[in-house]
Amino acid sequence: MTSMYNVLEKLRTGETLTAKEKTIHEQGIVSVLKQIHDCLDAAVVNTFGWPEDLDDEAILQRLVDLNHERAKEESRSVVRWLRPNFQNPDGAIQTAFAGDDKTKRTKKATAWAAKSLALTRTLEVQVLFRPYRSTPTALNTIAQG
């Protein structure tokens, strides 16, 4: 795994790969790993509305500042939903956490958890994160999980 990320770093800096690193690149499908990281990076930048050309230090500083801001909000029991229409469609305020003696899992919560799990099983996620195989996998096999 470390070797794959070392090769990825060399790709990002434009350094020439050695023969061994070229083999790691091919066998580890590092181009796919790079594509996944690029998509994640773009999604984060887009989500926070940050400029695309931030250096690592500026990103880390923004994340630290955001962490402090969120910690203050959490101390005031403020919850920021990633997808409020999906996660909290009724706009309810959470007063207890799952696992507290005061709360019981409702049918609605159970259904929400099942739906969330199903979302992680989308075809795109399965294709991107399926282990590398030397032979092709049929689409219907992937769809069946």
KAMOUR-V728603 format. One record per pair of residues at least 12 apart in sequence whose C-alpha atoms are under 8 Angstrom apart, sorted by the first residue. I is the first residue (numbers start at 1). J is the second residue. D is the distance in Angstrom with one decimal. If there is no record, write none. Layout:
i j d
I J D
I J D
This chain:
i j d
3 21 8.0
3 24 7.2
4 24 6.4
4 25 6.9
4 28 6.5
4 30 6.3
5 30 8.0
7 21 6.2
7 24 7.5
7 25 6.6
7 30 7.5
8 30 6.4
8 31 8.0
8 33 7.9
8 34 6.6
28 132 7.9
29 132 8.0
32 128 7.8
36 128 7.9
87 112 7.8
121 145 7.6
123 142 7.2
123 143 6.3
126 142 6.9
126 145 7.7
127 142 7.4
